Amino acid sequence: MIKSELIQKIAEKNPHLYHRDVERIINTIFDQIINAMRGGDRVELRGFGAFSVKSRQGRQGRNPRTGEPVTVEAKHVPFFKTGKELREQLNRTEP
Amino acid sequence: MAGKTLTRADLSEAVHRNVGLSRTESADLVKSVLDIITDTLITGETVKLSSFGTFMVRSKTGRIGRNPKTGEEVPITPRRVLVFRPSQVMKNQINGVEGGSED
C-alpha cells in the first residue's frame, strides 16, 4: 500500500470530507511525527509503536571500493519500535 | 535532547488545527489511519509512505536462544516482526539537512 492508496481508503470511509482535506490529514500526521523527531522528541502511538531518535557517534570509516579512510560524521538516526499490541496482532494468525 | 513525547492526542490536535475538523473527528481519523496501516501490515502487505518511510513485515525462523543472564537455552518460535525503514527525507530532516531525494 502506498500513500495515495491510504488516502483513498480514508476518503472512502469518510465521504463527507473533501479529498484535499483527507490528503492534508494524512500529511499532517506524518509531518508532525517527523517534526517531533527533528526536535529530538519521541512519538508514542499506543498500540502501534514508538518513533525515537538515536545518536550515532562519528567514526573512522573506509571507502569499501578504494580502501581509503573516510571520516563518518556523528549523526542522528530514526528508530521505530513496534508496539506490543501490533506485535501480538502480527503473530495471532500464522503467516 | 528535549525528551518530550508526542502522542495520539497531539496528532489529533494538529489535525484539528490544520484541517479544522472537530477534536472528536480528528481523533477518529488519526485512529482510522493507524488502523488501516495495521490491518494492511497484518495481511503481510508492505506500507510505503513516500517521504516518510516503509513499514514491512519480515518472517523470522525459529532458533535456539539463550537467556543472557542464566545461560539457559530457550527456544524462540518462528514469528513475524515489523521493520520500519525511514526514507532519506526523514533521515535528512532529523539531521537538519534540507531536501533530499524521495525514497
N, CA and C atoms of all chains as a GROMACS GRO file, in nm:
protein
  594
    1MET      N    1   0.085  -0.120   0.000
    1MET     CA    2   0.000   0.000   0.000
    1MET      C    3   0.088   0.124   0.000
    2ILE      N    4   0.057   0.219  -0.084
    2ILE     CA    5   0.132   0.344  -0.085
    2ILE      C    6   0.042   0.457  -0.034
    3LYS      N    7   0.103   0.575  -0.018
    3LYS     CA    8   0.030   0.683   0.047
    3LYS      C    9  -0.102   0.718  -0.023
    4SER      N   10  -0.101   0.720  -0.156
    4SER     CA   11  -0.224   0.756  -0.228
    4SER      C   12  -0.335   0.654  -0.202
    5GLU      N   13  -0.298   0.528  -0.182
    5GLU     CA   14  -0.399   0.425  -0.153
    5GLU      C   15  -0.453   0.441  -0.011
    6LEU      N   16  -0.366   0.484   0.078
    6LEU     CA   17  -0.410   0.511   0.216
    6LEU      C   18  -0.509   0.628   0.215
    7ILE      N   19  -0.476   0.731   0.139
    7ILE     CA   20  -0.565   0.847   0.127
    7ILE      C   21  -0.699   0.803   0.068
    8GLN      N   22  -0.694   0.719  -0.033
    8GLN     CA   23  -0.815   0.668  -0.098
    8GLN      C   24  -0.903   0.593   0.002
    9LYS      N   25  -0.841   0.508   0.082
    9LYS     CA   26  -0.918   0.430   0.181
    9LYS      C   27  -0.986   0.519   0.283
   10ILE      N   28  -0.913   0.619   0.332
   10ILE     CA   29  -0.972   0.711   0.430
   10ILE      C   30  -1.084   0.792   0.364
   11ALA      N   31  -1.063   0.831   0.239
   11ALA     CA   32  -1.164   0.908   0.167
   11ALA      C   33  -1.292   0.826   0.151
   12GLU      N   34  -1.277   0.698   0.120
   12GLU     CA   35  -1.394   0.610   0.103
   12GLU      C   36  -1.473   0.595   0.233
   13LYS      N   37  -1.400   0.589   0.344
   13LYS     CA   38  -1.467   0.574   0.473
   13LYS      C   39  -1.531   0.704   0.520
   14ASN      N   40  -1.488   0.817   0.462
   14ASN     CA   41  -1.538   0.948   0.504
   14ASN      C   42  -1.586   1.030   0.386
   15PRO      N   43  -1.696   0.987   0.325
   15PRO     CA   44  -1.742   1.053   0.202
   15PRO      C   45  -1.776   1.202   0.220
   16HIS      N   46  -1.794   1.245   0.345
   16HIS     CA   47  -1.827   1.386   0.368
   16HIS      C   48  -1.705   1.477   0.362
   17LEU      N   49  -1.585   1.419   0.354
   17LEU     CA   50  -1.464   1.502   0.352
   17LEU      C   51  -1.416   1.526   0.210
   18TYR      N   52  -1.364   1.645   0.186
   18TYR     CA   53  -1.301   1.672   0.057
   18TYR      C   54  -1.174   1.589   0.047
   19HIS      N   55  -1.144   1.549  -0.074
   19HIS     CA   56  -1.023   1.470  -0.097
   19HIS      C   57  -0.898   1.545  -0.050
   20ARG      N   58  -0.896   1.675  -0.078
   20ARG     CA   59  -0.775   1.750  -0.039
   20ARG      C   60  -0.762   1.760   0.114
   21ASP      N   61  -0.875   1.755   0.184
   21ASP     CA   62  -0.868   1.755   0.330
   21ASP      C   63  -0.812   1.621   0.381
   22VAL      N   64  -0.852   1.514   0.314
   22VAL     CA   65  -0.800   1.382   0.354
   22VAL      C   66  -0.649   1.381   0.334
   23GLU      N   67  -0.605   1.436   0.222
   23GLU     CA   68  -0.461   1.445   0.197
   23GLU      C   69  -0.392   1.526   0.306
   24ARG      N   70  -0.458   1.634   0.344
   24ARG     CA   71  -0.399   1.721   0.446
   24ARG      C   72  -0.392   1.649   0.582
   25ILE      N   73  -0.494   1.571   0.611
   25ILE     CA   74  -0.496   1.495   0.738
   25ILE      C   75  -0.376   1.400   0.744
   26ILE      N   76  -0.360   1.322   0.636
   26ILE     CA   77  -0.252   1.224   0.633
   26ILE      C   78  -0.116   1.294   0.640
   27ASN      N   79  -0.101   1.401   0.562
   27ASN     CA   80   0.027   1.471   0.563
   27ASN      C   81   0.055   1.534   0.698
   28THR      N   82  -0.048   1.586   0.761
   28THR     CA   83  -0.030   1.645   0.895
   28THR      C   84   0.024   1.542   0.992
   29ILE      N   85  -0.036   1.424   0.991
   29ILE     CA   86   0.006   1.320   1.084
   29ILE      C   87   0.154   1.287   1.067
   30PHE      N   88   0.195   1.261   0.942
   30PHE     CA   89   0.333   1.219   0.922
   30PHE      C   90   0.433   1.334   0.935
   31ASP      N   91   0.389   1.455   0.897
   31ASP     CA   92   0.477   1.571   0.916
   31ASP      C   93   0.500   1.598   1.065
   32GLN      N   94   0.395   1.582   1.145
   32GLN     CA   95   0.407   1.604   1.289
   32GLN      C   96   0.507   1.506   1.351
   33ILE      N   97   0.501   1.383   1.305
   33ILE     CA   98   0.592   1.282   1.359
   33ILE      C   99   0.737   1.320   1.327
   34ILE      N  100   0.762   1.357   1.202
   34ILE     CA  101   0.898   1.395   1.162
   34ILE      C  102   0.942   1.520   1.238
   35ASN      N  103   0.850   1.616   1.250
   35ASN     CA  104   0.882   1.739   1.322
   35ASN      C  105   0.925   1.716   1.465
   36ALA      N  106   0.851   1.628   1.533
   36ALA     CA  107   0.884   1.597   1.671
   36ALA      C  108   1.022   1.534   1.678
   37MET      N  109   1.048   1.441   1.587
   37MET     CA  110   1.177   1.372   1.587
   37MET      C  111   1.291   1.468   1.555
   38ARG      N  112   1.259   1.566   1.472
   38ARG     CA  113   1.362   1.665   1.438
   38ARG      C  114   1.406   1.742   1.561
   39GLY      N  115   1.313   1.758   1.655
   39GLY     CA  116   1.348   1.825   1.779
   39GLY      C  117   1.403   1.728   1.883
   40GLY      N  118   1.423   1.604   1.842
   40GLY     CA  119   1.477   1.504   1.934
   40GLY      C  120   1.372   1.440   2.023
   41ASP      N  121   1.244   1.471   1.996
   41ASP     CA  122   1.137   1.414   2.079
   41ASP      C  123   1.098   1.274   2.033
   42ARG      N  124   1.029   1.205   2.124
   42ARG     CA  125   0.975   1.072   2.095
   42ARG      C  126   0.831   1.086   2.048
   43VAL      N  127   0.786   0.990   1.973
   43VAL     CA  128   0.645   0.988   1.935
   43VAL      C  129   0.593   0.850   1.973
   44GLU      N  130   0.497   0.849   2.066
   44GLU     CA  131   0.450   0.720   2.116
   44GLU      C  132   0.304   0.702   2.078
   45LEU      N  133   0.277   0.607   1.990
   45LEU     CA  134   0.141   0.582   1.945
   45LEU      C  135   0.096   0.448   2.002
   46ARG      N  136   0.026   0.454   2.113
   46ARG     CA  137  -0.018   0.335   2.184
   46ARG      C  138  -0.081   0.231   2.091
   47GLY      N  139  -0.035   0.109   2.104
   47GLY     CA  140  -0.091   0.001   2.026
   47GLY      C  141  -0.025  -0.014   1.890
   48PHE      N  142   0.040   0.093   1.846
   48PHE     CA  143   0.104   0.089   1.715
   48PHE      C  144   0.255   0.079   1.729
   49GLY      N  145   0.315   0.179   1.792
   49GLY     CA  146   0.458   0.175   1.813
   49GLY      C  147   0.512   0.310   1.852
   50ALA      N  148   0.643   0.320   1.866
   50ALA     CA  149   0.704   0.445   1.908
   50ALA      C  150   0.821   0.480   1.816
   51PHE      N  151   0.825   0.607   1.778
   51PHE     CA  152   0.937   0.657   1.698
   51PHE      C  153   1.029   0.734   1.791
   52SER      N  154   1.158   0.713   1.775
   52SER     CA  155   1.253   0.790   1.854
   52SER      C  156   1.378   0.816   1.769
   53VAL      N  157   1.466   0.895   1.826
   53VAL     CA  158   1.588   0.930   1.753
   53VAL      C  159   1.707   0.879   1.832
   54LYS      N  160   1.795   0.808   1.764
   54LYS     CA  161   1.916   0.760   1.830
   54LYS      C  162   2.036   0.836   1.777
   55SER      N  163   2.135   0.854   1.861
   55SER     CA  164   2.256   0.923   1.818
   55SER      C  165   2.364   0.823   1.784
   56ARG      N  166   2.428   0.847   1.673
   56ARG     CA  167   2.542   0.765   1.635
   56ARG      C  168   2.667   0.852   1.642
   57GLN      N  169   2.768   0.802   1.708
   57GLN     CA  170   2.894   0.876   1.718
   57GLN      C  171   2.964   0.879   1.582
   58GLY      N  172   3.042   0.983   1.563
   58GLY     CA  173   3.124   0.987   1.443
   58GLY      C  174   3.226   0.877   1.450
   59ARG      N  175   3.272   0.830   1.335
   59ARG     CA  176   3.372   0.723   1.338
   59ARG      C  177   3.459   0.730   1.214
   60GLN      N  178   3.568   0.658   1.218
   60GLN     CA  179   3.658   0.649   1.104
   60GLN      C  180   3.609   0.533   1.017
   61GLY      N  181   3.556   0.566   0.899
   61GLY     CA  182   3.509   0.459   0.810
   61GLY      C  183   3.609   0.438   0.698
   62ARG      N  184   3.568   0.358   0.603
   62ARG     CA  185   3.657   0.328   0.492
   62ARG      C  186   3.574   0.315   0.365
   63ASN      N  187   3.621   0.372   0.260
   63ASN     CA  188   3.555   0.353   0.132
   63ASN      C  189   3.578   0.208   0.091
   64PRO      N  190   3.470   0.128   0.083
   64PRO     CA  191   3.490  -0.016   0.060
   64PRO      C  192   3.553  -0.046  -0.076
   65ARG      N  193   3.538   0.046  -0.169
   65ARG     CA  194   3.594   0.020  -0.301
   65ARG      C  195   3.743   0.049  -0.307
   66THR      N  196   3.782   0.162  -0.250
   66THR     CA  197   3.922   0.202  -0.261
   66THR      C  198   4.003   0.172  -0.136
   67GLY      N  199   3.932   0.144  -0.026
   67GLY     CA  200   4.004   0.117   0.099
   67GLY      C  201   4.051   0.242   0.169
   68GLU      N  202   4.020   0.355   0.109
   68GLU     CA  203   4.062   0.484   0.161
   68GLU      C  204   3.986   0.518   0.290
   69PRO      N  205   4.054   0.566   0.394
   69PRO     CA  206   3.982   0.601   0.517
   69PRO      C  207   3.901   0.729   0.498
   70VAL      N  208   3.778   0.729   0.549
   70VAL     CA  209   3.695   0.849   0.544
   70VAL      C  210   3.635   0.875   0.682
   71THR      N  211   3.611   1.001   0.712
   71THR     CA  212   3.551   1.035   0.839
   71THR      C  213   3.399   1.031   0.826
   72VAL      N  214   3.334   0.952   0.911
   72VAL     CA  215   3.188   0.950   0.912
   72VAL      C  216   3.145   1.038   1.029
   73GLU      N  217   3.071   1.143   0.997
   73GLU     CA  218   3.026   1.240   1.098
   73GLU      C  219   2.927   1.176   1.196
   74ALA      N  220   2.921   1.231   1.316
   74ALA     CA  221   2.818   1.190   1.410
   74ALA      C  222   2.682   1.223   1.350
   75LYS      N  223   2.583   1.139   1.372
   75LYS     CA  224   2.451   1.169   1.314
   75LYS      C  225   2.339   1.113   1.400
   76HIS      N  226   2.219   1.156   1.368
   76HIS     CA  227   2.100   1.106   1.436
   76HIS      C  228   2.028   1.012   1.342
   77VAL      N  229   1.981   0.900   1.394
   77VAL     CA  230   1.905   0.809   1.308
   77VAL      C  231   1.767   0.781   1.368
   78PRO      N  232   1.666   0.778   1.281
   78PRO     CA  233   1.532   0.749   1.327
   78PRO      C  234   1.519   0.602   1.365
   79PHE      N  235   1.440   0.575   1.467
   79PHE     CA  236   1.423   0.438   1.513
   79PHE      C  237   1.276   0.413   1.543
   80PHE      N  238   1.226   0.297   1.504
   80PHE     CA  239   1.088   0.263   1.532
   80PHE      C  240   1.081   0.133   1.610
   81LYS      N  241   1.006   0.135   1.718
   81LYS     CA  242   0.987   0.013   1.796
   81LYS      C  243   0.839  -0.023   1.788
   82THR      N  244   0.812  -0.144   1.740
   82THR     CA  245   0.674  -0.188   1.725
   82THR      C  246   0.605  -0.198   1.860
   83GLY      N  247   0.480  -0.152   1.866
   83GLY     CA  248   0.402  -0.159   1.989
   83GLY      C  249   0.364  -0.303   2.020
   84LYS      N  250   0.340  -0.326   2.148
   84LYS     CA  251   0.311  -0.461   2.195
   84LYS      C  252   0.187  -0.521   2.125
   85GLU      N  253   0.083  -0.438   2.117
   85GLU     CA  254  -0.041  -0.488   2.057
   85GLU      C  255  -0.023  -0.528   1.912
   86LEU      N  256   0.047  -0.442   1.837
   86LEU     CA  257   0.070  -0.470   1.695
   86LEU      C  258   0.157  -0.594   1.678
   87ARG      N  259   0.258  -0.604   1.765
   87ARG     CA  260   0.348  -0.720   1.759
   87ARG      C  261   0.267  -0.848   1.781
   88GLU      N  262   0.175  -0.841   1.876
   88GLU     CA  263   0.092  -0.959   1.904
   88GLU      C  264  -0.004  -0.988   1.789
   89GLN      N  265  -0.059  -0.881   1.734
   89GLN     CA  266  -0.153  -0.900   1.622
   89GLN      C  267  -0.085  -0.963   1.502
   90LEU      N  268   0.040  -0.929   1.479
   90LEU     CA  269   0.113  -0.984   1.365
   90LEU      C  270   0.133  -1.135   1.380
   91ASN      N  271   0.128  -1.182   1.503
   91ASN     CA  272   0.156  -1.323   1.526
   91ASN      C  273   0.036  -1.403   1.572
   92ARG      N  274  -0.080  -1.338   1.565
   92ARG     CA  275  -0.200  -1.408   1.606
   92ARG      C  276  -0.237  -1.516   1.505
   93THR      N  277  -0.229  -1.478   1.376
   93THR     CA  278  -0.259  -1.575   1.270
   93THR      C  279  -0.127  -1.618   1.209
   94GLU      N  280  -0.114  -1.746   1.181
   94GLU     CA  281   0.010  -1.794   1.122
   94GLU      C  282   0.026  -1.738   0.981
   95PRO      N  283   0.146  -1.697   0.944
   95PRO     CA  284   0.167  -1.641   0.810
   95PRO      C  285   0.143  -1.745   0.699
   96MET      N  286   1.894   1.659   2.456
   96MET     CA  287   1.770   1.644   2.380
   96MET      C  288   1.648   1.672   2.465
   97ALA      N  289   1.545   1.720   2.400
   97ALA     CA  290   1.428   1.773   2.470
   97ALA      C  291   1.358   1.671   2.559
   98GLY      N  292   1.339   1.549   2.508
   98GLY     CA  293   1.277   1.447   2.590
   98GLY      C  294   1.128   1.461   2.610
   99LYS      N  295   1.062   1.532   2.518
   99LYS     CA  296   0.917   1.538   2.519
   99LYS      C  297   0.863   1.417   2.444
  100THR      N  298   0.738   1.382   2.468
  100THR     CA  299   0.678   1.273   2.394
  100THR      C  300   0.548   1.317   2.328
  101LEU      N  301   0.541   1.296   2.199
  101LEU     CA  302   0.420   1.326   2.124
  101LEU      C  303   0.330   1.202   2.128
  102THR      N  304   0.200   1.225   2.144
  102THR     CA  305   0.108   1.112   2.150
  102THR      C  306  -0.002   1.126   2.044
  103ARG      N  307  -0.092   1.028   2.045
  103ARG     CA  308  -0.207   1.034   1.954
  103ARG      C  309  -0.285   1.164   1.973
  104ALA      N  310  -0.295   1.208   2.099
  104ALA     CA  311  -0.371   1.330   2.128
  104ALA      C  312  -0.309   1.451   2.060
  105ASP      N  313  -0.175   1.457   2.056
  105ASP     CA  314  -0.108   1.569   1.989
  105ASP      C  315  -0.131   1.565   1.839
  106LEU      N  316  -0.132   1.444   1.782
  106LEU     CA  317  -0.158   1.431   1.638
  106LEU      C  318  -0.300   1.476   1.607
  107SER      N  319  -0.395   1.433   1.692
  107SER     CA  320  -0.535   1.474   1.673
  107SER      C  321  -0.548   1.625   1.679
  108GLU      N  322  -0.480   1.683   1.776
  108GLU     CA  323  -0.484   1.828   1.793
  108GLU      C  324  -0.430   1.900   1.668
  109ALA      N  325  -0.324   1.847   1.611
  109ALA     CA  326  -0.266   1.906   1.490
  109ALA      C  327  -0.362   1.894   1.372
  110VAL      N  328  -0.432   1.781   1.362
  110VAL     CA  329  -0.530   1.762   1.254
  110VAL      C  330  -0.644   1.862   1.274
  111HIS      N  331  -0.688   1.874   1.398
  111HIS     CA  332  -0.793   1.969   1.433
  111HIS      C  333  -0.753   2.111   1.391
  112ARG      N  334  -0.632   2.149   1.423
  112ARG     CA  335  -0.582   2.283   1.392
  112ARG      C  336  -0.563   2.305   1.241
  113ASN      N  337  -0.499   2.208   1.175
  113ASN     CA  338  -0.465   2.225   1.033
  113ASN      C  339  -0.583   2.208   0.938
  114VAL      N  340  -0.675   2.120   0.974
  114VAL     CA  341  -0.782   2.087   0.880
  114VAL      C  342  -0.915   2.147   0.925
  115GLY      N  343  -0.924   2.183   1.053
  115GLY     CA  344  -1.044   2.247   1.101
  115GLY      C  345  -1.159   2.153   1.135
  116LEU      N  346  -1.128   2.025   1.150
  116LEU     CA  347  -1.232   1.930   1.192
  116LEU      C  348  -1.244   1.934   1.344
  117SER      N  349  -1.355   1.882   1.397
  117SER     CA  350  -1.372   1.881   1.542
  117SER      C  351  -1.265   1.792   1.605
  118ARG      N  352  -1.242   1.810   1.734
  118ARG     CA  353  -1.140   1.730   1.803
  118ARG      C  354  -1.177   1.582   1.799
  119THR      N  355  -1.306   1.553   1.818
  119THR     CA  356  -1.351   1.414   1.817
  119THR      C  357  -1.326   1.349   1.682
  120GLU      N  358  -1.366   1.420   1.577
  120GLU     CA  359  -1.349   1.364   1.444
  120GLU      C  360  -1.201   1.350   1.410
  121SER      N  361  -1.120   1.449   1.451
  121SER     CA  362  -0.977   1.443   1.426
  121SER      C  363  -0.916   1.320   1.494
  122ALA      N  364  -0.958   1.294   1.617
  122ALA     CA  365  -0.907   1.178   1.690
  122ALA      C  366  -0.948   1.049   1.620
  123ASP      N  367  -1.072   1.044   1.571
  123ASP     CA  368  -1.120   0.926   1.500
  123ASP      C  369  -1.038   0.902   1.373
  124LEU      N  370  -1.003   1.011   1.305
  124LEU     CA  371  -0.928   0.998   1.180
  124LEU      C  372  -0.786   0.949   1.205
  125VAL      N  373  -0.724   1.000   1.311
  125VAL     CA  374  -0.588   0.953   1.345
  125VAL      C  375  -0.593   0.803   1.373
  126LYS      N  376  -0.694   0.760   1.447
  126LYS     CA  377  -0.710   0.619   1.477
  126LYS      C  378  -0.732   0.538   1.349
  127SER      N  379  -0.817   0.593   1.264
  127SER     CA  380  -0.850   0.528   1.138
  127SER      C  381  -0.725   0.505   1.052
  128VAL      N  382  -0.640   0.607   1.045
  128VAL     CA  383  -0.518   0.597   0.964
  128VAL      C  384  -0.427   0.487   1.020
  129LEU      N  385  -0.408   0.487   1.153
  129LEU     CA  386  -0.321   0.386   1.213
  129LEU      C  387  -0.383   0.246   1.199
  130ASP      N  388  -0.517   0.237   1.209
  130ASP     CA  389  -0.583   0.108   1.195
  130ASP      C  390  -0.568   0.050   1.054
  131ILE      N  391  -0.579   0.138   0.954
  131ILE     CA  392  -0.567   0.090   0.816
  131ILE      C  393  -0.424   0.039   0.792
  132ILE      N  394  -0.326   0.114   0.844
  132ILE     CA  395  -0.187   0.070   0.828
  132ILE      C  396  -0.168  -0.065   0.899
  133THR      N  397  -0.220  -0.076   1.021
  133THR     CA  398  -0.210  -0.201   1.098
  133THR      C  399  -0.273  -0.318   1.022
  134ASP      N  400  -0.396  -0.298   0.975
  134ASP     CA  401  -0.467  -0.406   0.905
  134ASP      C  402  -0.392  -0.451   0.780
  135THR      N  403  -0.334  -0.354   0.710
  135THR     CA  404  -0.259  -0.386   0.589
  135THR      C  405  -0.136  -0.469   0.623
  136LEU      N  406  -0.065  -0.427   0.730
  136LEU     CA  407   0.056  -0.499   0.770
  136LEU      C  408   0.024  -0.641   0.816
  137ILE      N  409  -0.090  -0.658   0.882
  137ILE     CA  410  -0.128  -0.790   0.930
  137ILE      C  411  -0.146  -0.888   0.814
  138THR      N  412  -0.194  -0.837   0.701
  138THR     CA  413  -0.207  -0.926   0.584
  138THR      C  414  -0.070  -0.957   0.523
  139GLY      N  415   0.034  -0.891   0.571
  139GLY     CA  416   0.168  -0.917   0.521
  139GLY      C  417   0.210  -0.816   0.415
  140GLU      N  418   0.119  -0.726   0.381
  140GLU     CA  419   0.150  -0.627   0.277
  140GLU      C  420   0.235  -0.514   0.333
  141THR      N  421   0.329  -0.467   0.252
  141THR     CA  422   0.417  -0.356   0.289
  141THR      C  423   0.342  -0.224   0.276
  142VAL      N  424   0.371  -0.131   0.366
  142VAL     CA  425   0.311   0.002   0.358
  142VAL      C  426   0.423   0.103   0.332
  143LYS      N  427   0.413   0.168   0.216
  143LYS     CA  428   0.519   0.259   0.176
  143LYS      C  429   0.466   0.402   0.169
  144LEU      N  430   0.517   0.487   0.258
  144LEU     CA  431   0.470   0.625   0.264
  144LEU      C  432   0.583   0.716   0.217
  145SER      N  433   0.567   0.770   0.097
  145SER     CA  434   0.674   0.848   0.038
  145SER      C  435   0.710   0.964   0.130
  146SER      N  436   0.836   0.997   0.134
  146SER     CA  437   0.899   1.100   0.218
  146SER      C  438   0.886   1.073   0.369
  147PHE      N  439   0.827   0.959   0.406
  147PHE     CA  440   0.824   0.921   0.548
  147PHE      C  441   0.907   0.794   0.568
  148GLY      N  442   0.857   0.685   0.514
  148GLY     CA  443   0.932   0.560   0.528
  148GLY      C  444   0.846   0.441   0.490
  149THR      N  445   0.904   0.323   0.508
  149THR     CA  446   0.837   0.199   0.468
  149THR      C  447   0.824   0.105   0.587
  150PHE      N  448   0.703   0.053   0.608
  150PHE     CA  449   0.681  -0.048   0.710
  150PHE      C  450   0.668  -0.182   0.639
  151MET      N  451   0.746  -0.280   0.680
  151MET     CA  452   0.729  -0.412   0.620
  151MET      C  453   0.738  -0.522   0.724
  152VAL      N  454   0.670  -0.632   0.690
  152VAL     CA  455   0.666  -0.744   0.782
  152VAL      C  456   0.767  -0.848   0.735
  153ARG      N  457   0.852  -0.891   0.828
  153ARG     CA  458   0.951  -0.994   0.796
  153ARG      C  459   0.918  -1.119   0.877
  154SER      N  460   0.937  -1.234   0.815
  154SER     CA  461   0.918  -1.359   0.888
  154SER      C  462   1.051  -1.408   0.939
  155LYS      N  463   1.054  -1.440   1.066
  155LYS     CA  464   1.178  -1.490   1.126
  155LYS      C  465   1.160  -1.640   1.152
  156THR      N  466   1.264  -1.715   1.128
  156THR     CA  467   1.256  -1.858   1.157
  156THR      C  468   1.281  -1.880   1.306
  157GLY      N  469   1.241  -1.994   1.353
  157GLY     CA  470   1.267  -2.026   1.493
  157GLY      C  471   1.416  -2.055   1.513
  158ARG      N  472   1.463  -2.036   1.634
  158ARG     CA  473   1.602  -2.068   1.664
  158ARG      C  474   1.614  -2.091   1.814
  159ILE      N  475   1.730  -2.145   1.852
  159ILE     CA  476   1.754  -2.164   1.994
  159ILE      C  477   1.820  -2.037   2.047
  160GLY      N  478   1.753  -1.973   2.140
  160GLY     CA  479   1.811  -1.855   2.201
  160GLY      C  480   1.873  -1.892   2.334
  161ARG      N  481   1.923  -1.793   2.404
  161ARG     CA  482   1.986  -1.820   2.532
  161ARG      C  483   1.953  -1.705   2.625
  162ASN      N  484   1.915  -1.738   2.744
  162ASN     CA  485   1.893  -1.634   2.844
  162ASN      C  486   2.030  -1.578   2.881
  163PRO      N  487   2.056  -1.453   2.848
  163PRO     CA  488   2.191  -1.400   2.869
  163PRO      C  489   2.231  -1.397   3.017
  164LYS      N  490   2.132  -1.395   3.104
  164LYS     CA  491   2.165  -1.388   3.246
  164LYS      C  492   2.202  -1.525   3.302
  165THR      N  493   2.123  -1.625   3.265
  165THR     CA  494   2.145  -1.757   3.323
  165THR      C  495   2.220  -1.852   3.229
  166GLY      N  496   2.226  -1.815   3.099
  166GLY     CA  497   2.294  -1.903   3.004
  166GLY      C  498   2.206  -2.018   2.960
  167GLU      N  499   2.085  -2.020   3.012
  167GLU     CA  500   1.990  -2.127   2.984
  167GLU      C  501   1.939  -2.119   2.840
  168GLU      N  502   1.923  -2.234   2.775
  168GLU     CA  503   1.872  -2.232   2.638
  168GLU      C  504   1.721  -2.216   2.636
  169VAL      N  505   1.673  -2.128   2.550
  169VAL     CA  506   1.529  -2.108   2.536
  169VAL      C  507   1.493  -2.115   2.388
  170PRO      N  508   1.392  -2.192   2.353
  170PRO     CA  509   1.353  -2.194   2.212
  170PRO      C  510   1.282  -2.065   2.173
  171ILE      N  511   1.317  -2.010   2.058
  171ILE     CA  512   1.249  -1.891   2.006
  171ILE      C  513   1.167  -1.939   1.887
  172THR      N  514   1.037  -1.924   1.896
  172THR     CA  515   0.949  -1.975   1.791
  172THR      C  516   0.952  -1.886   1.668
  173PRO      N  517   0.917  -1.942   1.550
  173PRO     CA  518   0.912  -1.859   1.430
  173PRO      C  519   0.809  -1.748   1.451
  174ARG      N  520   0.836  -1.630   1.404
  174ARG     CA  521   0.743  -1.520   1.426
  174ARG      C  522   0.756  -1.415   1.318
  175ARG      N  523   0.659  -1.326   1.317
  175ARG     CA  524   0.663  -1.216   1.221
  175ARG      C  525   0.696  -1.088   1.295
  176VAL      N  526   0.788  -1.012   1.239
  176VAL     CA  527   0.825  -0.885   1.301
  176VAL      C  528   0.804  -0.770   1.202
  177LEU      N  529   0.779  -0.653   1.257
  177LEU     CA  530   0.760  -0.535   1.174
  177LEU      C  531   0.891  -0.458   1.168
  178VAL      N  532   0.929  -0.420   1.047
  178VAL     CA  533   1.050  -0.342   1.030
  178VAL      C  534   1.012  -0.208   0.969
  179PHE      N  535   1.069  -0.101   1.023
  179PHE     CA  536   1.047   0.031   0.965
  179PHE      C  537   1.176   0.079   0.903
  180ARG      N  538   1.167   0.119   0.777
  180ARG     CA  539   1.284   0.172   0.710
  180ARG      C  540   1.257   0.320   0.678
  181PRO      N  541   1.326   0.411   0.748
  181PRO     CA  542   1.299   0.553   0.726
  181PRO      C  543   1.341   0.597   0.586
  182SER      N  544   1.270   0.694   0.532
  182SER     CA  545   1.305   0.747   0.400
  182SER      C  546   1.427   0.838   0.414
  183GLN      N  547   1.490   0.866   0.300
  183GLN     CA  548   1.606   0.956   0.301
  183GLN      C  549   1.562   1.095   0.348
  184VAL      N  550   1.439   1.133   0.311
  184VAL     CA  551   1.386   1.262   0.353
  184VAL      C  552   1.380   1.271   0.506
  185MET      N  553   1.330   1.165   0.569
  185MET     CA  554   1.322   1.165   0.716
  185MET      C  555   1.461   1.172   0.777
  186LYS      N  556   1.553   1.092   0.725
  186LYS     CA  557   1.689   1.091   0.780
  186LYS      C  558   1.753   1.228   0.768
  187ASN      N  559   1.734   1.292   0.653
  187ASN     CA  560   1.791   1.426   0.633
  187ASN      C  561   1.730   1.528   0.728
  188GLN      N  562   1.598   1.523   0.740
  188GLN     CA  563   1.529   1.620   0.826
  188GLN      C  564   1.579   1.610   0.969
  189ILE      N  565   1.597   1.487   1.014
  189ILE     CA  566   1.640   1.466   1.152
  189ILE      C  567   1.782   1.518   1.175
  190ASN      N  568   1.859   1.521   1.067
  190ASN     CA  569   1.996   1.572   1.079
  190ASN      C  570   2.010   1.716   1.033
  191GLY      N  571   1.894   1.781   1.012
  191GLY     CA  572   1.898   1.922   0.974
  191GLY      C  573   1.949   1.947   0.834
  192VAL      N  574   1.941   1.843   0.748
  192VAL     CA  575   1.982   1.860   0.609
  192VAL      C  576   1.857   1.894   0.529
  193GLU      N  577   1.863   1.997   0.448
  193GLU     CA  578   1.746   2.034   0.369
  193GLU      C  579   1.730   1.940   0.250
  194GLY      N  580   1.606   1.922   0.211
  194GLY     CA  581   1.577   1.846   0.088
  194GLY      C  582   1.612   1.700   0.097
  195GLY      N  583   1.670   1.646  -0.006
  195GLY     CA  584   1.697   1.502  -0.012
  195GLY      C  585   1.600   1.438  -0.108
  196SER      N  586   1.646   1.334  -0.175
  196SER     CA  587   1.561   1.270  -0.276
  196SER      C  588   1.450   1.193  -0.210
  197GLU      N  589   1.340   1.178  -0.283
  197GLU     CA  590   1.229   1.096  -0.235
  197GLU      C  591   1.275   0.952  -0.228
  198ASP      N  592   1.217   0.878  -0.137
  198ASP     CA  593   1.256   0.737  -0.128
  198ASP      C  594   1.131   0.652  -0.126
   0.00000   0.00000   0.00000
